[in-house]
Each structure stands twice: as C-alpha cells, then as structure tokens.
Amino acid sequence: MFASKFAPPARIAAASMILTLAAATAWPSNSYALLVGSVSASTAVAAPVVVMVVNRNTGKVAQRAFLESKRAFQMPLVPGDYRFYAFADANRNGVRDPDEAVSVAYTLTAPLRAGEMLELPAFEIR
C-alpha cells in the first residue's frame, strides 16, 4: 500500500478549526478600541502635528500619532480612561515645548471600552 498525499477530511476540518480560532483571538477589534479624529491648523502652523493620548490614571503617554501633511488619523487604544490633545511640533522632538502651539484638551467622561470606536471633535491648533 502507498500513503495518500492528501490528509483525511477529519484532519483537514480540525486544522481549519484551529486556524479559525487563532484568527478570531488575534483580531484587534476584540481587545482594542479605535480612536478616529482630525486636526486643523491655522496657515501659520507649518510644523508637523502630534496627537497625544495620555492615560488619566497614570499621566503617562499611552499613544501618539505623528502627522506631516495629512491631518486625519486613526489609532488603536487599549481600553482605559484618557485625555487627548494635539500640538505643532516645530522642533520635531515629539514633546510639546512651551513655545509650540497646542489645541484644547479633550477628556473622556467614561472609560473607553474594547470594540468601541470613538470619533473625537477636530483638534484646532492656533
């Protein structure tokens, strides 16, 4: 007798179920929230813009987006309690310096949950 080049149907079905389960557990929308927003700046602001996400409980930066010319952004976030702001990063160091223009800060009224999509009001830098 010779061995078949094809796996028995039961083995194929089992492998398929394992791959499906692995794909479902790795899907980011199951464990992350999605933050969507945009930034507008006056014509005087030619510098790149940084959108900052700060954890309200720890005060640490949770996420940041660096925007050159396109001013819309999307970023995944771990569920939590955050505040958000944007600034013009004239020296491109990723940190807001006192002389750099900044937007108003937004604070969530309730913690962000997994699977949730949050669209922020547009940040306006002057």
Secondary structure, DSSP 8 states (H G I E B T S, - for coil): ----SS--HHHHHHHHHHHHHHHHHH-GGGT-EEEEEEEEE-TT--S-EEEEEEETTT--EEEEEEESS--EEEEEE-SB-EEEEEEE-TT-SSS--TTS-B---EE-SS-B-TT-EEE---EEE-
